[in-house]
Amino acid sequence: MDTFEGTKFKIEYELGKKALEEGKYGLSVQHLEAASKLIVEYSPQSYSVKIWLVTAYQAAGMLPEAIALCRDLATHSNQETRKQAKHLLYIMEAPQLNRPKEWMTEIPDLTAMSESDSQYLGNSSGKSNSSTRIEEVNLKEVNRSDNQFIWVALLGIIIILGGFIWFG
């Protein structure tokens, strides 16, 4: 692999990982698939890309592709890759548990929210409004007088330790 392909691989690989971490799963799949095509098949980097690609497939809802790639990696000669692939495959093929509806929290779809309703979410324009403003604390008004608790606690600890030494 020449230097240009190596640089392009690194760019695609890093963009794929970053997109996955940001929740942009489709974009992550695109970048990781591109990176996978730019790398030598049995190099250590190719295994890393493919493990990330399995995760991206799964996150993007492409479970059959994730399972197929994972099964391929689970029979590979590299022990660490095989171990990771078997672990991911175990998770993906696990039966889905039925959860009672009262255990679930439904997250509303906010894309259809009107402009007038956006006041409840805070102002995204950068201007602060009264509901999202953080007030500053004047440190001169904070009561910093010693309430003697530290000294009482310290004395208690000394008495307990002295008792352990005396009776121990």
C-alpha positions, 0 to 999 in steps of 0.5 A, spaced: 500 500 500 502 506 498 503 512 502 496 516 499 492 509 500 495 509 507 493 516 508 486 515 505 485 509 509 486 513 516 482 518 514 476 514 512 477 509 518 477 515 523 471 518 520 468 512 520 469 511 528 467 518 529 461 518 526 459 512 530 461 515 536 456 521 534 450 516 532 451 517 525 451 510 523 449 510 516 455 515 515 459 510 519 458 504 515 460 508 509 466 510 511 468 504 515 466 500 508 471 505 504 476 504 509 476 496 509 477 496 501 483 500 502 487 496 507 490 489 505 485 483 507 489 480 513 493 486 516 492 487 523 488 494 521 483 490 517 481 486 523 480 493 527 476 496 521 471 490 521 470 489 528 468 497 528 464 495 521 460 490 525 458 495 530 456 500 525 452 495 521 448 493 528 447 500 530 445 502 523 439 496 523 443 492 518 443 486 523 444 481 517 450 484 515 453 485 522 452 477 523 455 475 517 461 479 517 461 477 525 461 469 523 466 470 518 471 474 523 469 468 528 473 463 524 479 467 523 486 465 525 487 472 529 486 469 536 484 476 539 479 478 533 476 471 533 475 472 541 472 479 539 467 477 534 465 471 538 463 475 543 459 480 539 456 474 535 453 472 542 450 478 543 447 479 536 444 472 536 441 473 543 434 472 544 430 479 545 427 479 552 420 481 552 419 487 557 413 489 560 410 496 557 411 499 564 418 498 564 419 502 558 420 510 557 417 512 551 421 518 548 417 523 544 419 525 536 421 532 537 421 533 529 414 535 528 414 540 534 412 547 532 416 553 533 412 556 539 413 549 542 420 550 542 420 555 548 420 549 552 426 546 550 430 552 551 433 557 546 438 554 541 440 561 538 445 562 543 441 567 547 439 566 554 432 566 557 429 566 564 428 559 564 435 556 562 439 562 565 444 560 570 445 565 576 451 567 579 453 566 586 456 572 590 461 568 594 461 574 599 454 572 601 456 565 602 456 563 610 463 560 611 463 560 618 466 553 621 461 549 625 466 545 629 464 539 625 471 537 623 473 538 630 468 533 633 469 528 627 477 528 628 476 528 635 472 522 634 476 518 630 482 519 634 478 516 640 476 510 636 483 509 634 486 510 641 481 505 643 483 500 638 491 501 640 489 501 647 485 494 647 488 491 641 
